[in-house]
Structure formats: structure tokens, C-alpha cells
Amino acid sequence: MISWAVTFLIIAIIAGLLGFSGIAGTATQIAWIAFVVGIIMAIVFFLTGKRPPAI
């Protein structure tokens, strides 16, 4: 989830630089939501002792 947050943050920065404020705002909100969900999942997995699957 954190990688998705970084991806949408980069999209938001590029869209903001190019003047697409609507797309930049939406991408920023998606990045924030993905970041929060990723942090919550990391805390839950840490507390339950689960690990993500190995790639």
C-alpha cells in the first residue's frame, strides 16, 4: 500500500506541475488514503505476527 501511496504522490506532483489541479488534488487524496490504510495494515500485521508473502 505504501508503494501505491508513493505512486499516486508522484502522479499528483507531476499533475500539479503541469497545471492539472483537479487531477493533482484527487491523486493526493488517493495517496493519503493508501498511506493511512498501509500504516494500519502494517500495525495490524505487526501485532498479530503475520508477515507479507515473500516475492
CHARMM-style PDB file with segment names, atoms N, HN, CA, C and O in Angstrom:
ATOM      1  N   MET     1       0.811  -1.195   0.000  1.00  0.00      PROA
ATOM      2  CA  MET     1       0.000   0.000   0.000  1.00  0.00      PROA
ATOM      3  C   MET     1       0.857   1.262   0.000  1.00  0.00      PROA
ATOM      4  O   MET     1       0.494   2.282  -0.588  1.00  0.00      PROA
ATOM      5  N   ILE     2       1.988   1.169   0.666  1.00  0.00      PROA
ATOM      6  HN  ILE     2       2.282   0.341   1.143  1.00  0.00      PROA
ATOM      7  CA  ILE     2       2.858   2.343   0.706  1.00  0.00      PROA
ATOM      8  C   ILE     2       3.395   2.644  -0.693  1.00  0.00      PROA
ATOM      9  O   ILE     2       3.562   3.808  -1.056  1.00  0.00      PROA
ATOM     10  N   SER     3       3.667   1.601  -1.477  1.00  0.00      PROA
ATOM     11  HN  SER     3       3.532   0.655  -1.181  1.00  0.00      PROA
ATOM     12  CA  SER     3       4.150   1.844  -2.841  1.00  0.00      PROA
ATOM     13  C   SER     3       3.080   2.525  -3.690  1.00  0.00      PROA
ATOM     14  O   SER     3       3.392   3.368  -4.531  1.00  0.00      PROA
ATOM     15  N   TRP     4       1.807   2.154  -3.466  1.00  0.00      PROA
ATOM     16  HN  TRP     4       1.553   1.469  -2.783  1.00  0.00      PROA
ATOM     17  CA  TRP     4       0.721   2.832  -4.174  1.00  0.00      PROA
ATOM     18  C   TRP     4       0.633   4.293  -3.756  1.00  0.00      PROA
ATOM     19  O   TRP     4       0.376   5.167  -4.584  1.00  0.00      PROA
ATOM     20  N   ALA     5       0.846   4.556  -2.475  1.00  0.00      PROA
ATOM     21  HN  ALA     5       1.055   3.846  -1.802  1.00  0.00      PROA
ATOM     22  CA  ALA     5       0.806   5.929  -1.982  1.00  0.00      PROA
ATOM     23  C   ALA     5       1.898   6.761  -2.635  1.00  0.00      PROA
ATOM     24  O   ALA     5       1.661   7.902  -3.030  1.00  0.00      PROA
ATOM     25  N   VAL     6       3.089   6.197  -2.750  1.00  0.00      PROA
ATOM     26  HN  VAL     6       3.282   5.270  -2.430  1.00  0.00      PROA
ATOM     27  CA  VAL     6       4.202   6.913  -3.387  1.00  0.00      PROA
ATOM     28  C   VAL     6       3.901   7.145  -4.865  1.00  0.00      PROA
ATOM     29  O   VAL     6       4.186   8.216  -5.400  1.00  0.00      PROA
ATOM     30  N   THR     7       3.323   6.136  -5.524  1.00  0.00      PROA
ATOM     31  HN  THR     7       3.092   5.266  -5.089  1.00  0.00      PROA
ATOM     32  CA  THR     7       2.988   6.276  -6.945  1.00  0.00      PROA
ATOM     33  C   THR     7       1.990   7.407  -7.166  1.00  0.00      PROA
ATOM     34  O   THR     7       2.182   8.240  -8.051  1.00  0.00      PROA
ATOM     35  N   PHE     8       0.925   7.439  -6.364  1.00  0.00      PROA
ATOM     36  HN  PHE     8       0.770   6.762  -5.645  1.00  0.00      PROA
ATOM     37  CA  PHE     8      -0.071   8.494  -6.522  1.00  0.00      PROA
ATOM     38  C   PHE     8       0.480   9.856  -6.116  1.00  0.00      PROA
ATOM     39  O   PHE     8       0.064  10.877  -6.664  1.00  0.00      PROA
ATOM     40  N   LEU     9       1.407   9.884  -5.167  1.00  0.00      PROA
ATOM     41  HN  LEU     9       1.744   9.055  -4.722  1.00  0.00      PROA
ATOM     42  CA  LEU     9       2.026  11.151  -4.794  1.00  0.00      PROA
ATOM     43  C   LEU     9       2.859  11.699  -5.944  1.00  0.00      PROA
ATOM     44  O   LEU     9       2.841  12.902  -6.202  1.00  0.00      PROA
ATOM     45  N   ILE    10       3.583  10.839  -6.632  1.00  0.00      PROA
ATOM     46  HN  ILE    10       3.598   9.861  -6.423  1.00  0.00      PROA
ATOM     47  CA  ILE    10       4.371  11.272  -7.797  1.00  0.00      PROA
ATOM     48  C   ILE    10       3.444  11.765  -8.902  1.00  0.00      PROA
ATOM     49  O   ILE    10       3.720  12.778  -9.545  1.00  0.00      PROA
ATOM     50  N   ILE    11       2.343  11.046  -9.122  1.00  0.00      PROA
ATOM     51  HN  ILE    11       2.119  10.223  -8.600  1.00  0.00      PROA
ATOM     52  CA  ILE    11       1.363  11.489 -10.124  1.00  0.00      PROA
ATOM     53  C   ILE    11       0.809  12.859  -9.752  1.00  0.00      PROA
ATOM     54  O   ILE    11       0.642  13.718 -10.618  1.00  0.00      PROA
ATOM     55  N   ALA    12       0.524  13.066  -8.467  1.00  0.00      PROA
ATOM     56  HN  ALA    12       0.660  12.368  -7.764  1.00  0.00      PROA
ATOM     57  CA  ALA    12      -0.012  14.355  -8.020  1.00  0.00      PROA
ATOM     58  C   ALA    12       0.997  15.475  -8.232  1.00  0.00      PROA
ATOM     59  O   ALA    12       0.627  16.573  -8.648  1.00  0.00      PROA
ATOM     60  N   ILE    13       2.266  15.208  -7.951  1.00  0.00      PROA
ATOM     61  HN  ILE    13       2.567  14.317  -7.614  1.00  0.00      PROA
ATOM     62  CA  ILE    13       3.298  16.239  -8.131  1.00  0.00      PROA
ATOM     63  C   ILE    13       3.440  16.599  -9.603  1.00  0.00      PROA
ATOM     64  O   ILE    13       3.520  17.778  -9.948  1.00  0.00      PROA
ATOM     65  N   ILE    14       3.472  15.599 -10.466  1.00  0.00      PROA
ATOM     66  HN  ILE    14       3.407  14.642 -10.185  1.00  0.00      PROA
ATOM     67  CA  ILE    14       3.603  15.868 -11.910  1.00  0.00      PROA
ATOM     68  C   ILE    14       2.372  16.613 -12.424  1.00  0.00      PROA
ATOM     69  O   ILE    14       2.500  17.568 -13.190  1.00  0.00      PROA
ATOM     70  N   ALA    15       1.176  16.180 -12.005  1.00  0.00      PROA
ATOM     71  HN  ALA    15       1.072  15.404 -11.382  1.00  0.00      PROA
ATOM     72  CA  ALA    15      -0.047  16.851 -12.448  1.00  0.00      PROA
ATOM     73  C   ALA    15      -0.084  18.282 -11.939  1.00  0.00      PROA
ATOM     74  O   ALA    15      -0.526  19.183 -12.651  1.00  0.00      PROA
ATOM     75  N   GLY    16       0.373  18.498 -10.719  1.00  0.00      PROA
ATOM     76  HN  GLY    16       0.732  17.766 -10.140  1.00  0.00      PROA
ATOM     77  CA  GLY    16       0.411  19.860 -10.177  1.00  0.00      PROA
ATOM     78  C   GLY    16       1.365  20.756 -10.936  1.00  0.00      PROA
ATOM     79  O   GLY    16       1.066  21.925 -11.178  1.00  0.00      PROA
ATOM     80  N   LEU    17       2.519  20.212 -11.314  1.00  0.00      PROA
ATOM     81  HN  LEU    17       2.762  19.262 -11.117  1.00  0.00      PROA
ATOM     82  CA  LEU    17       3.488  21.000 -12.082  1.00  0.00      PROA
ATOM     83  C   LEU    17       2.963  21.356 -13.468  1.00  0.00      PROA
ATOM     84  O   LEU    17       3.278  22.413 -14.013  1.00  0.00      PROA
ATOM     85  N   LEU    18       2.150  20.449 -14.033  1.00  0.00      PROA
ATOM     86  HN  LEU    18       1.894  19.590 -13.590  1.00  0.00      PROA
ATOM     87  CA  LEU    18       1.605  20.699 -15.369  1.00  0.00      PROA
ATOM     88  C   LEU    18       0.314  21.513 -15.335  1.00  0.00      PROA
ATOM     89  O   LEU    18      -0.226  21.851 -16.388  1.00  0.00      PROA
ATOM     90  N   GLY    19      -0.188  21.832 -14.138  1.00  0.00      PROA
ATOM     91  HN  GLY    19       0.251  21.557 -13.283  1.00  0.00      PROA
ATOM     92  CA  GLY    19      -1.360  22.690 -14.020  1.00  0.00      PROA
ATOM     93  C   GLY    19      -2.682  21.967 -13.934  1.00  0.00      PROA
ATOM     94  O   GLY    19      -3.735  22.601 -13.997  1.00  0.00      PROA
ATOM     95  N   PHE    20      -2.654  20.673 -13.791  1.00  0.00      PROA
ATOM     96  HN  PHE    20      -1.799  20.158 -13.739  1.00  0.00      PROA
ATOM     97  CA  PHE    20      -3.898  19.910 -13.661  1.00  0.00      PROA
ATOM     98  C   PHE    20      -4.252  19.802 -12.178  1.00  0.00      PROA
ATOM     99  O   PHE    20      -3.991  18.781 -11.541  1.00  0.00      PROA
ATOM    100  N   SER    21      -4.843  20.853 -11.642  1.00  0.00      PROA
ATOM    101  HN  SER    21      -5.055  21.682 -12.159  1.00  0.00      PROA
ATOM    102  CA  SER    21      -5.083  20.906 -10.203  1.00  0.00      PROA
ATOM    103  C   SER    21      -6.133  19.896  -9.748  1.00  0.00      PROA
ATOM    104  O   SER    21      -6.032  19.373  -8.638  1.00  0.00      PROA
ATOM    105  N   GLY    22      -7.119  19.616 -10.561  1.00  0.00      PROA
ATOM    106  HN  GLY    22      -7.201  20.041 -11.462  1.00  0.00      PROA
ATOM    107  CA  GLY    22      -8.146  18.644 -10.188  1.00  0.00      PROA
ATOM    108  C   GLY    22      -7.580  17.246 -10.058  1.00  0.00      PROA
ATOM    109  O   GLY    22      -7.858  16.538  -9.089  1.00  0.00      PROA
ATOM    110  N   ILE    23      -6.783  16.852 -11.041  1.00  0.00      PROA
ATOM    111  HN  ILE    23      -6.557  17.427 -11.827  1.00  0.00      PROA
ATOM    112  CA  ILE    23      -6.148  15.537 -11.007  1.00  0.00      PROA
ATOM    113  C   ILE    23      -5.143  15.477  -9.863  1.00  0.00      PROA
ATOM    114  O   ILE    23      -5.028  14.450  -9.195  1.00  0.00      PROA
ATOM    115  N   ALA    24      -4.423  16.554  -9.634  1.00  0.00      PROA
ATOM    116  HN  ALA    24      -4.516  17.388 -10.177  1.00  0.00      PROA
ATOM    117  CA  ALA    24      -3.436  16.584  -8.557  1.00  0.00      PROA
ATOM    118  C   ALA    24      -4.118  16.435  -7.199  1.00  0.00      PROA
ATOM    119  O   ALA    24      -3.624  15.708  -6.338  1.00  0.00      PROA
ATOM    120  N   GLY    25      -5.225  17.103  -7.003  1.00  0.00      PROA
ATOM    121  HN  GLY    25      -5.627  17.694  -7.703  1.00  0.00      PROA
ATOM    122  CA  GLY    25      -5.952  17.000  -5.741  1.00  0.00      PROA
ATOM    123  C   GLY    25      -6.504  15.605  -5.506  1.00  0.00      PROA
ATOM    124  O   GLY    25      -6.435  15.076  -4.397  1.00  0.00      PROA
ATOM    125  N   THR    26      -7.054  15.016  -6.561  1.00  0.00      PROA
ATOM    126  HN  THR    26      -7.110  15.446  -7.462  1.00  0.00      PROA
ATOM    127  CA  THR    26      -7.589  13.656  -6.444  1.00  0.00      PROA
ATOM    128  C   THR    26      -6.479  12.657  -6.164  1.00  0.00      PROA
ATOM    129  O   THR    26      -6.630  11.786  -5.307  1.00  0.00      PROA
ATOM    130  N   ALA    27      -5.366  12.773  -6.875  1.00  0.00      PROA
ATOM    131  HN  ALA    27      -5.243  13.480  -7.571  1.00  0.00      PROA
ATOM    132  CA  ALA    27      -4.246  11.860  -6.662  1.00  0.00      PROA
ATOM    133  C   ALA    27      -3.665  12.021  -5.262  1.00  0.00      PROA
ATOM    134  O   ALA    27      -3.227  11.042  -4.657  1.00  0.00      PROA
ATOM    135  N   THR    28      -3.657  13.232  -4.747  1.00  0.00      PROA
ATOM    136  HN  THR    28      -4.012  14.028  -5.238  1.00  0.00      PROA
ATOM    137  CA  THR    28      -3.164  13.465  -3.388  1.00  0.00      PROA
ATOM    138  C   THR    28      -4.070  12.789  -2.370  1.00  0.00      PROA
ATOM    139  O   THR    28      -3.586  12.174  -1.421  1.00  0.00      PROA
ATOM    140  N   GLN    29      -5.384  12.899  -2.560  1.00  0.00      PROA
ATOM    141  HN  GLN    29      -5.778  13.399  -3.331  1.00  0.00      PROA
ATOM    142  CA  GLN    29      -6.321  12.250  -1.640  1.00  0.00      PROA
ATOM    143  C   GLN    29      -6.181  10.727  -1.686  1.00  0.00      PROA
ATOM    144  O   GLN    29      -6.211  10.071  -0.645  1.00  0.00      PROA
ATOM    145  N   ILE    30      -6.029  10.165  -2.881  1.00  0.00      PROA
ATOM    146  HN  ILE    30      -6.004  10.698  -3.727  1.00  0.00      PROA
ATOM    147  CA  ILE    30      -5.845   8.720  -3.007  1.00  0.00      PROA
ATOM    148  C   ILE    30      -4.546   8.296  -2.344  1.00  0.00      PROA
ATOM    149  O   ILE    30      -4.499   7.267  -1.671  1.00  0.00      PROA
ATOM    150  N   ALA    31      -3.487   9.085  -2.528  1.00  0.00      PROA
ATOM    151  HN  ALA    31      -3.525   9.922  -3.074  1.00  0.00      PROA
ATOM    152  CA  ALA    31      -2.202   8.769  -1.898  1.00  0.00      PROA
ATOM    153  C   ALA    31      -2.329   8.790  -0.382  1.00  0.00      PROA
ATOM    154  O   ALA    31      -1.783   7.919   0.295  1.00  0.00      PROA
ATOM    155  N   TRP    32      -3.039   9.767   0.157  1.00  0.00      PROA
ATOM    156  HN  TRP    32      -3.482  10.475  -0.394  1.00  0.00      PROA
ATOM    157  CA  TRP    32      -3.213   9.863   1.609  1.00  0.00      PROA
ATOM    158  C   TRP    32      -3.990   8.660   2.150  1.00  0.00      PROA
ATOM    159  O   TRP    32      -3.621   8.091   3.177  1.00  0.00      PROA
ATOM    160  N   ILE    33      -5.062   8.278   1.461  1.00  0.00      PROA
ATOM    161  HN  ILE    33      -5.362   8.741   0.627  1.00  0.00      PROA
ATOM    162  CA  ILE    33      -5.865   7.129   1.886  1.00  0.00      PROA
ATOM    163  C   ILE    33      -5.033   5.849   1.822  1.00  0.00      PROA
ATOM    164  O   ILE    33      -5.066   5.043   2.753  1.00  0.00      PROA
ATOM    165  N   ALA    34      -4.286   5.654   0.732  1.00  0.00      PROA
ATOM    166  HN  ALA    34      -4.259   6.308  -0.024  1.00  0.00      PROA
ATOM    167  CA  ALA    34      -3.448   4.455   0.600  1.00  0.00      PROA
ATOM    168  C   ALA    34      -2.375   4.422   1.683  1.00  0.00      PROA
ATOM    169  O   ALA    34      -2.059   3.352   2.204  1.00  0.00      PROA
ATOM    170  N   PHE    35      -1.817   5.571   2.027  1.00  0.00      PROA
ATOM    171  HN  PHE    35      -2.074   6.439   1.604  1.00  0.00      PROA
ATOM    172  CA  PHE    35      -0.808   5.634   3.078  1.00  0.00      PROA
ATOM    173  C   PHE    35      -1.397   5.243   4.425  1.00  0.00      PROA
ATOM    174  O   PHE    35      -0.807   4.448   5.157  1.00  0.00      PROA
ATOM    175  N   VAL    36      -2.553   5.798   4.752  1.00  0.00      PROA
ATOM    176  HN  VAL    36      -3.032   6.443   4.158  1.00  0.00      PROA
ATOM    177  CA  VAL    36      -3.189   5.502   6.042  1.00  0.00      PROA
ATOM    178  C   VAL    36      -3.568   4.021   6.118  1.00  0.00      PROA
ATOM    179  O   VAL    36      -3.326   3.376   7.138  1.00  0.00      PROA
ATOM    180  N   VAL    37      -4.153   3.481   5.062  1.00  0.00      PROA
ATOM    181  HN  VAL    37      -4.350   4.005   4.233  1.00  0.00      PROA
ATOM    182  CA  VAL    37      -4.515   2.060   5.047  1.00  0.00      PROA
ATOM    183  C   VAL    37      -3.266   1.193   5.177  1.00  0.00      PROA
ATOM    184  O   VAL    37      -3.284   0.190   5.892  1.00  0.00      PROA
ATOM    185  N   GLY    38      -2.192   1.561   4.502  1.00  0.00      PROA
ATOM    186  HN  GLY    38      -2.178   2.375   3.922  1.00  0.00      PROA
ATOM    187  CA  GLY    38      -0.939   0.808   4.599  1.00  0.00      PROA
ATOM    188  C   GLY    38      -0.369   0.818   6.004  1.00  0.00      PROA
ATOM    189  O   GLY    38       0.106  -0.210   6.487  1.00  0.00      PROA
ATOM    190  N   ILE    39      -0.408   1.957   6.662  1.00  0.00      PROA
ATOM    191  HN  ILE    39      -0.793   2.793   6.270  1.00  0.00      PROA
ATOM    192  CA  ILE    39       0.094   2.057   8.039  1.00  0.00      PROA
ATOM    193  C   ILE    39      -0.772   1.216   8.978  1.00  0.00      PROA
ATOM    194  O   ILE    39      -0.247   0.514   9.842  1.00  0.00      PROA
ATOM    195  N   ILE    40      -2.097   1.284   8.812  1.00  0.00      PROA
ATOM    196  HN  ILE    40      -2.523   1.855   8.110  1.00  0.00      PROA
ATOM    197  CA  ILE    40      -2.991   0.491   9.658  1.00  0.00      PROA
ATOM    198  C   ILE    40      -2.738  -1.002   9.444  1.00  0.00      PROA
ATOM    199  O   ILE    40      -2.683  -1.768  10.406  1.00  0.00      PROA
ATOM    200  N   MET    41      -2.585  -1.413   8.193  1.00  0.00      PROA
ATOM    201  HN  MET    41      -2.629  -0.791   7.411  1.00  0.00      PROA
ATOM    202  CA  MET    41      -2.308  -2.822   7.916  1.00  0.00      PROA
ATOM    203  C   MET    41      -0.964  -3.246   8.497  1.00  0.00      PROA
ATOM    204  O   MET    41      -0.849  -4.352   9.025  1.00  0.00      PROA
ATOM    205  N   ALA    42       0.041  -2.401   8.412  1.00  0.00      PROA
ATOM    206  HN  ALA    42      -0.053  -1.503   7.984  1.00  0.00      PROA
ATOM    207  CA  ALA    42       1.351  -2.725   8.974  1.00  0.00      PROA
ATOM    208  C   ALA    42       1.260  -2.899  10.489  1.00  0.00      PROA
ATOM    209  O   ALA    42       1.885  -3.803  11.044  1.00  0.00      PROA
ATOM    210  N   ILE    43       0.496  -2.053  11.157  1.00  0.00      PROA
ATOM    211  HN  ILE    43      -0.012  -1.319  10.706  1.00  0.00      PROA
ATOM    212  CA  ILE    43       0.338  -2.166  12.612  1.00  0.00      PROA
ATOM    213  C   ILE    43      -0.401  -3.453  12.967  1.00  0.00      PROA
ATOM    214  O   ILE    43      -0.009  -4.160  13.895  1.00  0.00      PROA
ATOM    215  N   VAL    44      -1.472  -3.757  12.229  1.00  0.00      PROA
ATOM    216  HN  VAL    44      -1.791  -3.182  11.475  1.00  0.00      PROA
ATOM    217  CA  VAL    44      -2.234  -4.978  12.498  1.00  0.00      PROA
ATOM    218  C   VAL    44      -1.358  -6.209  12.272  1.00  0.00      PROA
ATOM    219  O   VAL    44      -1.360  -7.125  13.094  1.00  0.00      PROA
ATOM    220  N   PHE    45      -0.614  -6.240  11.174  1.00  0.00      PROA
ATOM    221  HN  PHE    45      -0.613  -5.495  10.506  1.00  0.00      PROA
ATOM    222  CA  PHE    45       0.257  -7.383  10.904  1.00  0.00      PROA
ATOM    223  C   PHE    45       1.355  -7.494  11.950  1.00  0.00      PROA
ATOM    224  O   PHE    45       1.744  -8.602  12.319  1.00  0.00      PROA
ATOM    225  N   PHE    46       1.854  -6.380  12.425  1.00  0.00      PROA
ATOM    226  HN  PHE    46       1.538  -5.480  12.125  1.00  0.00      PROA
ATOM    227  CA  PHE    46       2.889  -6.407  13.459  1.00  0.00      PROA
ATOM    228  C   PHE    46       2.332  -6.985  14.760  1.00  0.00      PROA
ATOM    229  O   PHE    46       2.982  -7.795  15.420  1.00  0.00      PROA
ATOM    230  N   LEU    47       1.131  -6.560  15.115  1.00  0.00      PROA
ATOM    231  HN  LEU    47       0.602  -5.902  14.579  1.00  0.00      PROA
ATOM    232  CA  LEU    47       0.536  -7.025  16.360  1.00  0.00      PROA
ATOM    233  C   LEU    47       0.116  -8.494  16.300  1.00  0.00      PROA
ATOM    234  O   LEU    47       0.172  -9.193  17.312  1.00  0.00      PROA
ATOM    235  N   THR    48      -0.303  -8.966  15.127  1.00  0.00      PROA
ATOM    236  HN  THR    48      -0.348  -8.398  14.306  1.00  0.00      PROA
ATOM    237  CA  THR    48      -0.737 -10.356  15.005  1.00  0.00      PROA
ATOM    238  C   THR    48       0.413 -11.290  14.635  1.00  0.00      PROA
ATOM    239  O   THR    48       0.243 -12.509  14.682  1.00  0.00      PROA
ATOM    240  N   GLY    49       1.549 -10.766  14.276  1.00  0.00      PROA
ATOM    241  HN  GLY    49       1.687  -9.777  14.237  1.00  0.00      PROA
ATOM    242  CA  GLY    49       2.711 -11.592  13.961  1.00  0.00      PROA
ATOM    243  C   GLY    49       2.713 -12.133  12.550  1.00  0.00      PROA
ATOM    244  O   GLY    49       3.501 -13.027  12.242  1.00  0.00      PROA
ATOM    245  N   LYS    50       1.858 -11.622  11.683  1.00  0.00      PROA
ATOM    246  HN  LYS    50       1.218 -10.896  11.934  1.00  0.00      PROA
ATOM    247  CA  LYS    50       1.819 -12.098  10.292  1.00  0.00      PROA
ATOM    248  C   LYS    50       2.843 -11.331   9.467  1.00  0.00      PROA
ATOM    249  O   LYS    50       3.187 -10.187   9.761  1.00  0.00      PROA
ATOM    250  N   ARG    51       3.310 -11.997   8.434  1.00  0.00      PROA
ATOM    251  HN  ARG    51       3.030 -12.926   8.194  1.00  0.00      PROA
ATOM    252  CA  ARG    51       4.261 -11.357   7.513  1.00  0.00      PROA
ATOM    253  C   ARG    51       3.668 -11.378   6.105  1.00  0.00      PROA
ATOM    254  O   ARG    51       2.890 -12.270   5.770  1.00  0.00      PROA
ATOM    255  N   PRO    52       4.033 -10.400   5.287  1.00  0.00      PROA
ATOM    256  CA  PRO    52       3.564 -10.419   3.901  1.00  0.00      PROA
ATOM    257  C   PRO    52       4.228 -11.559   3.151  1.00  0.00      PROA
ATOM    258  O   PRO    52       5.317 -11.989   3.532  1.00  0.00      PROA
ATOM    259  N   PRO    53       3.602 -12.059   2.094  1.00  0.00      PROA
ATOM    260  CA  PRO    53       4.200 -13.167   1.349  1.00  0.00      PROA
ATOM    261  C   PRO    53       5.505 -12.742   0.686  1.00  0.00      PROA
ATOM    262  O   PRO    53       5.647 -11.608   0.228  1.00  0.00      PROA
ATOM    263  N   ALA    54       6.441 -13.660   0.645  1.00  0.00      PROA
ATOM    264  HN  ALA    54       6.326 -14.581   1.017  1.00  0.00      PROA
ATOM    265  CA  ALA    54       7.741 -13.388   0.025  1.00  0.00      PROA
ATOM    266  C   ALA    54       7.579 -13.368  -1.494  1.00  0.00      PROA
ATOM    267  O   ALA    54       6.865 -14.188  -2.071  1.00  0.00      PROA
ATOM    268  N   ILE    55       8.243 -12.436  -2.110  1.00  0.00      PROA
ATOM    269  HN  ILE    55       8.823 -11.770  -1.642  1.00  0.00      PROA
ATOM    270  CA  ILE    55       8.139 -12.303  -3.571  1.00  0.00      PROA
ATOM    271  C   ILE    55       9.286 -13.032  -4.220  1.00  0.00      PROA
ATOM    272  OT1 ILE    55       9.392 -13.048  -5.447  1.00  0.00      PROA
TER     273      ILE     55
END
